[in-house]
Amino acid sequence: MPATVAIPVPDTLLLHSKDLSSLEQRSRFLLALKYFELDELTSGQAAEMCGMTRVEFLFAAGRHGVAVADLSKEELAAEFS
């Protein structure tokens, strides 16, 4: 069973969410996204953490400007040649 962490957040964050449930979902996603970006979670682990499929998470990560592939210069050149 995964660990649960309770994190106090400012009330002003509720202004950006419809309700507490949507704030919780958004917070889970953003936290998972940051751990993924820091290479501390795989995309599958991050997706599971925020209740998404891996594909949904990868598309959402891209929309938030987070790279979903870490290609070397040689691999990147091969992709575009």
Backbone as a printed PyTorch tensor [residue, N CA C, xyz], in Angstrom:
tensor([[[  0.8540,  -1.1890,   0.0000],
         [  0.0000,   0.0000,   0.0000],
         [  0.8930,   1.2420,   0.0000]],

        [[  0.6120,   2.1960,  -0.8910],
         [  1.4450,   3.3950,  -0.9430],
         [  1.2630,   4.2610,   0.2960]],

        [[  2.2960,   5.0000,   0.6030],
         [  2.2420,   5.9360,   1.7240],
         [  1.3810,   7.1380,   1.3520]],

        [[  0.7920,   7.7620,   2.3500],
         [ -0.0120,   8.9630,   2.1460],
         [  0.6360,  10.1100,   2.8950]],

        [[  0.7250,  11.2660,   2.2360],
         [  1.3090,  12.4600,   2.8300],
         [  0.2570,  13.5600,   2.8130]],

        [[  0.0350,  14.1830,   3.9330],
         [ -0.8940,  15.3120,   4.0080],
         [ -0.0860,  16.6060,   3.9350]],

        [[ -0.4540,  17.4650,   2.9990],
         [  0.2770,  18.7100,   2.7960],
         [ -0.7080,  19.8730,   2.8870]],

        [[ -0.4920,  20.7750,   3.8440],
         [ -1.3540,  21.9650,   3.9110],
         [ -1.1170,  22.8550,   2.6810]],

        [[ -2.1770,  23.3850,   2.1350],
         [ -2.0620,  24.3020,   0.9930],
         [ -2.8330,  25.5790,   1.3080]],

        [[ -2.4220,  26.6910,   0.7310],
         [ -3.1400,  27.9490,   0.9570],
         [ -4.5620,  27.8860,   0.4000]],

        [[ -5.4800,  28.5300,   1.0630],
         [ -6.8730,  28.5720,   0.6070],
         [ -6.9970,  29.1620,  -0.7970]],

        [[ -6.0550,  30.0170,  -1.1710],
         [ -6.1380,  30.6420,  -2.4910],
         [ -6.0790,  29.6190,  -3.6230]],

        [[ -5.5030,  28.4430,  -3.3700],
         [ -5.4890,  27.4130,  -4.4080],
         [ -6.8910,  26.9270,  -4.7340]],

        [[ -7.7970,  27.0460,  -3.7990],
         [ -9.1860,  26.6450,  -4.0650],
         [ -9.8440,  27.5610,  -5.0880]],

        [[ -9.3130,  28.7700,  -5.2490],
         [ -9.8560,  29.6840,  -6.2530],
         [ -9.6160,  29.1650,  -7.6680]],

        [[ -8.6050,  28.3230,  -7.8440],
         [ -8.2560,  27.7860,  -9.1530],
         [ -8.8770,  26.4180,  -9.4000]],

        [[ -9.6640,  25.9340,  -8.4490],
         [-10.2870,  24.6170,  -8.5600],
         [-11.7690,  24.7230,  -8.2630]],

        [[-12.5330,  23.7880,  -8.8340],
         [-13.9760,  23.7760,  -8.5990],
         [-14.3130,  23.4030,  -7.1640]],

        [[-13.5390,  22.4470,  -6.6370],
         [-13.8050,  21.9510,  -5.2990],
         [-12.5410,  21.3040,  -4.7490]],

        [[-12.6280,  20.8060,  -3.5380],
         [-11.4740,  20.1900,  -2.8830],
         [-10.9880,  18.9560,  -3.6360]],

        [[-11.9060,  18.2010,  -4.2050],
         [-11.5400,  16.9970,  -4.9430],
         [-10.7050,  17.3400,  -6.1760]],

        [[-11.1090,  18.3630,  -6.9220],
         [-10.3390,  18.7430,  -8.1140],
         [ -8.9980,  19.3520,  -7.7240]],

        [[ -8.9310,  20.0370,  -6.5940],
         [ -7.6570,  20.5590,  -6.0960],
         [ -6.7270,  19.4050,  -5.7440]],

        [[ -7.2670,  18.3720,  -5.1210],
         [ -6.4620,  17.2020,  -4.7690],
         [ -5.9300,  16.5170,  -6.0310]],

        [[ -6.7820,  16.3440,  -7.0390],
         [ -6.3610,  15.7010,  -8.2870],
         [ -5.2780,  16.5180,  -8.9720]],

        [[ -5.4770,  17.8300,  -9.0570],
         [ -4.4850,  18.7040,  -9.6970],
         [ -3.1620,  18.6610,  -8.9360]],

        [[ -3.2340,  18.6660,  -7.6240],
         [ -2.0260,  18.6200,  -6.7980],
         [ -1.2820,  17.3040,  -6.9850]],

        [[ -2.0170,  16.2010,  -7.0360],
         [ -1.3860,  14.8960,  -7.2810],
         [ -0.6730,  14.8880,  -8.6260]],

        [[ -1.3460,  15.4190,  -9.6550],
         [ -0.7410,  15.4530, -10.9770],
         [  0.5210,  16.3020, -10.9790]],

        [[  0.4430,  17.5040, -10.4290],
         [  1.5970,  18.3930, -10.4580],
         [  2.7690,  17.8380,  -9.6560]],

        [[  2.4790,  17.1800,  -8.5490],
         [  3.5410,  16.5630,  -7.7640],
         [  4.1580,  15.3900,  -8.5190]],

        [[  3.3320,  14.5610,  -9.1120],
         [  3.8350,  13.4350,  -9.9110],
         [  4.6420,  13.9440, -11.0970]],

        [[  4.1670,  15.0050, -11.7270],
         [  4.8590,  15.5910, -12.8690],
         [  6.2500,  16.0760, -12.4710]],

        [[  6.3490,  16.7260, -11.3380],
         [  7.6560,  17.2300, -10.8970],
         [  8.6010,  16.0780, -10.5620]],

        [[  8.1130,  15.0650,  -9.8740],
         [  8.9630,  13.8990,  -9.5800],
         [  9.4100,  13.2120, -10.8750]],

        [[  8.5250,  13.1570, -11.8750],
         [  8.8890,  12.5970, -13.1740],
         [  9.9600,  13.4550, -13.8380]],

        [[  9.7600,  14.7660, -13.7990],
         [ 10.7150,  15.6890, -14.4100],
         [ 12.0960,  15.5760, -13.7510]],

        [[ 12.1190,  15.3310, -12.4550],
         [ 13.3740,  15.1720, -11.7150],
         [ 13.9670,  13.7810, -11.8760]],

        [[ 13.2830,  12.9410, -12.6270],
         [ 13.7100,  11.5630, -12.8990],
         [ 13.6940,  10.7030, -11.6350]],

        [[ 12.7750,  11.0160, -10.7220],
         [ 12.6220,  10.2250,  -9.5010],
         [ 11.4810,   9.2220,  -9.6200]],

        [[ 10.6210,   9.4030, -10.6230],
         [  9.5420,   8.4640, -10.9270],
         [  9.5610,   8.1710, -12.4150]],

        [[  9.2040,   6.9490, -12.7760],
         [  9.0010,   6.6360, -14.1860],
         [  7.6550,   7.2260, -14.6080]],

        [[  7.4140,   7.2610, -15.9020],
         [  6.1220,   7.7730, -16.3640],
         [  4.9800,   6.8890, -15.8720]],

        [[  5.2230,   5.5900, -15.7880],
         [  4.1940,   4.6840, -15.2730],
         [  3.8990,   4.9200, -13.8100]],

        [[  4.9320,   5.1220, -13.0150],
         [  4.7470,   5.3890, -11.5890],
         [  4.0380,   6.7250, -11.3840]],

        [[  4.4430,   7.7320, -12.1530],
         [  3.8220,   9.0530, -12.0410],
         [  2.3500,   8.9870, -12.4370]],

        [[  2.0700,   8.2540, -13.5050],
         [  0.6820,   8.1050, -13.9540],
         [ -0.1650,   7.4380, -12.8790]],

        [[  0.3710,   6.3830, -12.2970],
         [ -0.3580,   5.6790, -11.2330],
         [ -0.5950,   6.6010, -10.0430]],

        [[  0.4040,   7.4200,  -9.7140],
         [  0.2910,   8.3240,  -8.5670],
         [ -0.8710,   9.3060,  -8.7280]],

        [[ -1.1260,   9.7210,  -9.9650],
         [ -2.1880,  10.7100, -10.1560],
         [ -3.4410,  10.1400, -10.8100]],

        [[ -3.5210,   8.8040, -10.8990],
         [ -4.7470,   8.1700, -11.3770],
         [ -4.9950,   8.2990, -12.8670]],

        [[ -3.9280,   8.3400, -13.6530],
         [ -4.0420,   8.4290, -15.1020],
         [ -3.4350,   7.1780, -15.7250]],

        [[ -3.7330,   6.9690, -17.0000],
         [ -2.9860,   5.9620, -17.7340],
         [ -1.6340,   6.5840, -18.0930]],

        [[ -0.6890,   5.7320, -18.4650],
         [  0.6360,   6.2370, -18.8240],
         [  0.5450,   7.1720, -20.0330]],

        [[ -0.2540,   6.8180, -21.0170],
         [ -0.4010,   7.6420, -22.2170],
         [ -1.0190,   8.9980, -21.8670]],

        [[ -2.0670,   8.9950, -21.0420],
         [ -2.6800,  10.2540, -20.6070],
         [ -1.6570,  11.1350, -19.9000]],

        [[ -0.8640,  10.5150, -19.0170],
         [  0.1350,  11.2740, -18.2740],
         [  1.1750,  11.8740, -19.2160]],

        [[  1.6600,  11.0850, -20.1740],
         [  2.6830,  11.5860, -21.0980],
         [  2.1580,  12.7460, -21.9410]],

        [[  0.9230,  12.6600, -22.4160],
         [  0.3350,  13.7720, -23.1660],
         [  0.1840,  15.0070, -22.2790]],

        [[ -0.2730,  14.8150, -21.0440],
         [ -0.4350,  15.9420, -20.1190],
         [  0.9210,  16.5580, -19.7740]],

        [[  1.9370,  15.7240, -19.6040],
         [  3.2860,  16.2240, -19.3120],
         [  3.7650,  17.1060, -20.4610]],

        [[  3.5630,  16.6520, -21.6860],
         [  3.9480,  17.4400, -22.8480],
         [  3.2250,  18.7690, -22.9050]],

        [[  1.9200,  18.7650, -22.5790],
         [  1.1560,  20.0200, -22.5700],
         [  1.6760,  20.9890, -21.5130]],

        [[  2.3090,  20.4600, -20.4710],
         [  2.8690,  21.3020, -19.4120],
         [  4.3460,  21.6180, -19.6560]],

        [[  4.8390,  21.2870, -20.8330],
         [  6.1990,  21.6400, -21.2040],
         [  7.2870,  20.7440, -20.6360]],

        [[  6.9100,  19.5680, -20.1580],
         [  7.8910,  18.6270, -19.6100],
         [  8.2480,  17.6130, -20.6880]],

        [[  9.5380,  17.4880, -20.9460],
         [ 10.0050,  16.5400, -21.9570],
         [  9.6730,  15.1190, -21.5210]],

        [[  9.1740,  14.3330, -22.4430],
         [  8.8000,  12.9570, -22.1170],
         [  9.8120,  11.9470, -22.6380]],

        [[ 10.8190,  12.4170, -23.3700],
         [ 11.8900,  11.5450, -23.8540],
         [ 13.2170,  12.2380, -23.6090]],

        [[ 14.1980,  11.4870, -23.2000],
         [ 15.5250,  12.0220, -22.9110],
         [ 16.5000,  11.4220, -23.9180]],

        [[ 16.5710,  12.0480, -25.0860],
         [ 17.4050,  11.5310, -26.1590],
         [ 18.7740,  12.1950, -26.1510]],

        [[ 19.7950,  11.4120, -26.4750],
         [ 21.1360,  11.9860, -26.6160],
         [ 21.1710,  12.8090, -27.9010]],

        [[ 22.2370,  13.5810, -28.0970],
         [ 22.3740,  14.3740, -29.3110],
         [ 22.3850,  13.4760, -30.5450]],

        [[ 23.0210,  12.3310, -30.4300],
         [ 23.0880,  11.3970, -31.5590],
         [ 21.7020,  10.8170, -31.8720]],

        [[ 20.9680,  10.4370, -30.8440],
         [ 19.6230,   9.8950, -31.0360],
         [ 18.6960,  10.9500, -31.6220]],

        [[ 18.8260,  12.1780, -31.1280],
         [ 17.9960,  13.2780, -31.6270],
         [ 18.3070,  13.5560, -33.0980]],

        [[ 19.5820,  13.5690, -33.4480],
         [ 19.9790,  13.7920, -34.8370],
         [ 19.4250,  12.6880, -35.7270]],

        [[ 19.4680,  11.4470, -35.2610],
         [ 18.9500,  10.3200, -36.0330],
         [ 17.4490,  10.4430, -36.2640]],

        [[ 16.7270,  10.9710, -35.2810],
         [ 15.2780,  11.1300, -35.4040],
         [ 14.9060,  12.1310, -36.4870]],

        [[ 15.7560,  13.1530, -36.6760],
         [ 15.4240,  14.2270, -37.6230],
         [ 16.2170,  14.1490, -38.9230]],

        [[ 16.9060,  13.0590, -39.1410],
         [ 17.6710,  12.9360, -40.4000],
         [ 16.9730,  12.0240, -41.3810]]])
